[in-house]
Amino acid sequence: VRGLVGRGHPEPEAKDLYQVCNAPAHTTASSTRWSRTHRDSSLTLRMTNPRIHDILETCLYVDDLTAAERFYTDVLDMELVSNMDNRHIFFRCGDRMLLLFNAKTTSVAQEGPDYAPPHGATGSGHVAFSIDDRSLDEWRDHLRSNGVEIEKEIQWGDRGRSLYFRDPSGNSLEVTVPAIWGIGGRT
């Protein structure tokens, strides 16, 4: 505030200074800033939202957990982390998690401190798995040799290619490179 007052910026009001001095303990310099309003050029304190760093987990809903477990471990070579009969199977996928749920079970509220709120979906979901660009042809051969039909292949200009296929429950799965979204990473 000191560097702004006297340089054409009005002095912040007492309530604004109170907000700065009494900001929550988790408030950081990156989440607090002074900004000018467009209407009157007055200086106001504005709190910005905390940042989300990444997706930690994502989920799909399946109708046959046994078939899904076999497909994701045997065909996609994912590491099984948790399996609860008739409820879920969880897989490690790189340094993220893929959660597969039986929507008939998870859409009903369950008692206990370790159960998330009810959730579920019907119909096909979609997830894209990140791969090395050089391995796309290997993935095509691997999927076909395991009886998995390639539903579609898309060339995204010069950014990369994607293969689309289905899991046993009909979810749309994709293997592709991060570059299709302009994201750095393995190419």
C-alpha positions as CSV (number, residue, x, y, z in Angstrom):
1,V,0.0,0.0,0.0
2,R,2.8,2.4,0.9
3,G,4.2,2.5,-2.6
4,L,0.9,3.3,-4.2
5,V,-0.5,6.0,-2.0
6,G,0.6,9.4,-3.1
7,R,1.2,8.3,-6.7
8,G,-2.2,9.0,-8.0
9,H,-3.8,6.2,-6.1
10,P,-6.3,7.0,-3.3
11,E,-5.6,5.7,0.1
12,P,-7.3,2.4,0.8
13,E,-10.2,2.6,3.2
14,A,-9.9,1.4,6.7
15,K,-12.1,-1.6,6.1
16,D,-9.7,-2.7,3.3
17,L,-6.7,-2.4,5.5
18,Y,-8.6,-4.4,8.2
19,Q,-9.2,-7.2,5.6
20,V,-5.5,-7.3,4.8
21,C,-4.5,-7.4,8.5
22,N,-7.1,-10.0,9.4
23,A,-6.9,-12.2,6.3
24,P,-7.2,-16.0,7.0
25,A,-4.0,-17.7,8.0
26,H,-3.9,-19.7,4.7
27,T,-3.9,-16.4,2.7
28,T,-0.7,-15.9,0.8
29,A,0.7,-13.1,-1.2
30,S,-0.3,-14.8,-4.4
31,S,-4.0,-14.9,-3.3
32,T,-4.2,-11.3,-2.1
33,R,-3.7,-8.3,-4.3
34,W,-4.8,-4.7,-4.7
35,S,-6.5,-3.9,-7.9
36,R,-8.2,-0.9,-9.4
37,T,-11.9,-1.0,-10.2
38,H,-12.9,0.1,-13.7
39,R,-15.6,2.5,-12.5
40,D,-13.8,4.9,-10.3
41,S,-10.1,3.9,-10.3
42,S,-10.2,3.3,-6.6
43,L,-7.9,0.7,-5.1
44,T,-9.6,-2.3,-3.6
45,L,-8.4,-5.5,-2.0
46,R,-9.3,-8.5,-4.0
47,M,-8.9,-12.1,-2.9
48,T,-8.2,-14.5,-5.7
49,N,-9.3,-18.1,-5.7
50,P,-6.8,-20.8,-4.5
51,R,-5.3,-22.7,-7.4
52,I,-6.0,-26.3,-8.4
53,H,-2.7,-27.9,-9.4
54,D,-3.7,-31.0,-11.3
55,I,-6.3,-33.8,-11.6
56,L,-5.5,-36.3,-8.9
57,E,-8.2,-38.9,-9.7
58,T,-10.9,-39.4,-12.2
59,C,-13.6,-42.0,-12.4
60,L,-15.7,-44.1,-14.8
61,Y,-18.7,-46.2,-14.0
62,V,-18.8,-49.8,-15.0
63,D,-21.5,-52.5,-14.9
64,D,-19.1,-55.5,-14.4
65,L,-16.3,-55.0,-11.9
66,T,-14.7,-58.4,-12.6
67,A,-14.5,-57.8,-16.4
68,A,-13.2,-54.3,-15.8
69,E,-10.5,-55.5,-13.4
70,R,-9.3,-58.1,-15.9
71,F,-9.3,-55.5,-18.8
72,Y,-7.5,-52.7,-16.9
73,T,-4.9,-55.0,-15.4
74,D,-4.3,-57.5,-18.3
75,V,-4.8,-55.2,-21.3
76,L,-3.9,-51.8,-20.0
77,D,-1.3,-53.1,-17.5
78,M,-2.6,-50.8,-14.6
79,E,-1.6,-51.5,-11.0
80,L,-4.6,-52.5,-8.9
81,V,-4.6,-50.5,-5.6
82,S,-8.0,-51.3,-4.1
83,N,-10.9,-53.6,-4.8
84,M,-14.2,-53.6,-2.8
85,D,-16.7,-56.3,-3.9
86,N,-19.6,-54.9,-5.9
87,R,-18.5,-51.3,-5.2
88,H,-15.2,-50.2,-6.8
89,I,-11.8,-51.0,-8.2
90,F,-9.0,-48.4,-8.0
91,F,-5.9,-48.3,-10.2
92,R,-2.7,-46.3,-10.2
93,C,-2.2,-44.7,-13.6
94,G,1.3,-43.0,-13.6
95,D,1.1,-40.7,-10.6
96,R,-2.7,-40.3,-10.7
97,M,-5.6,-42.6,-9.9
98,L,-8.3,-44.1,-12.0
99,L,-11.4,-45.1,-10.0
100,L,-14.0,-47.5,-11.5
101,F,-17.3,-47.6,-9.6
102,N,-20.5,-49.7,-9.8
103,A,-23.0,-46.8,-10.0
104,K,-25.8,-49.0,-8.6
105,T,-23.8,-49.2,-5.3
106,T,-22.3,-45.7,-5.1
107,S,-25.4,-43.8,-6.1
108,V,-26.9,-44.9,-2.7
109,A,-25.8,-43.1,0.4
110,Q,-23.6,-45.4,2.5
111,E,-22.9,-44.9,6.2
112,G,-19.4,-44.6,7.6
113,P,-16.6,-42.0,7.7
114,D,-14.7,-43.5,4.7
115,Y,-17.6,-43.2,2.2
116,A,-17.8,-40.3,-0.2
117,P,-21.2,-38.7,-0.8
118,P,-23.4,-40.6,-3.3
119,H,-22.4,-40.4,-6.9
120,G,-23.1,-42.2,-10.2
121,A,-23.7,-41.9,-13.9
122,T,-25.2,-43.9,-16.7
123,G,-24.0,-44.1,-20.2
124,S,-20.5,-44.1,-21.6
125,G,-17.8,-42.0,-20.0
126,H,-14.5,-41.0,-21.5
127,V,-10.9,-40.9,-20.3
128,A,-7.7,-40.2,-22.3
129,F,-4.5,-41.8,-21.2
130,S,-1.2,-40.1,-21.9
131,I,1.4,-42.1,-23.9
132,D,4.7,-41.5,-25.7
133,D,4.0,-40.5,-29.3
134,R,6.4,-43.1,-30.6
135,S,4.4,-45.9,-28.9
136,L,1.0,-45.2,-30.6
137,D,1.7,-47.9,-33.3
138,E,2.7,-50.4,-30.5
139,W,-0.6,-49.6,-28.7
140,R,-2.6,-50.2,-31.8
141,D,-0.9,-53.7,-32.2
142,H,-1.2,-54.4,-28.5
143,L,-4.9,-53.6,-28.4
144,R,-5.7,-55.6,-31.5
145,S,-3.8,-58.6,-30.3
146,N,-5.9,-58.5,-27.1
147,G,-9.2,-58.5,-29.1
148,V,-9.8,-54.8,-28.6
149,E,-11.4,-53.0,-31.6
150,I,-9.9,-49.6,-32.5
151,E,-13.1,-47.5,-32.8
152,K,-11.4,-44.5,-34.3
153,E,-8.0,-43.0,-35.0
154,I,-7.7,-39.2,-35.2
155,Q,-4.7,-37.1,-36.4
156,W,-4.8,-33.8,-34.6
157,G,-2.8,-31.7,-37.1
158,D,0.9,-31.7,-36.2
159,R,0.1,-32.1,-32.5
160,G,-0.3,-35.9,-32.4
161,R,-2.7,-38.8,-32.9
162,S,-5.3,-40.6,-30.8
163,L,-6.6,-44.1,-30.7
164,Y,-10.2,-44.6,-29.4
165,F,-11.5,-47.9,-28.1
166,R,-14.0,-49.2,-25.5
167,D,-13.7,-51.0,-22.2
168,P,-16.0,-53.9,-21.4
169,S,-18.7,-51.5,-20.1
170,G,-18.6,-49.4,-23.2
171,N,-16.7,-46.4,-21.8
172,S,-14.7,-44.5,-24.5
173,L,-11.0,-44.8,-23.8
174,E,-8.3,-42.9,-25.7
175,V,-4.5,-43.2,-25.8
176,T,-2.8,-40.0,-27.0
177,V,0.0,-37.5,-26.3
178,P,-0.3,-34.3,-24.1
179,A,0.7,-32.2,-27.1
180,I,-2.8,-32.5,-28.6
181,W,-3.8,-30.0,-25.9
182,G,-0.6,-28.0,-26.1
183,I,0.7,-29.5,-22.9
184,G,4.3,-30.3,-22.5
185,G,5.3,-33.8,-21.7
186,R,6.4,-36.9,-23.4
187,T,6.3,-36.8,-27.2
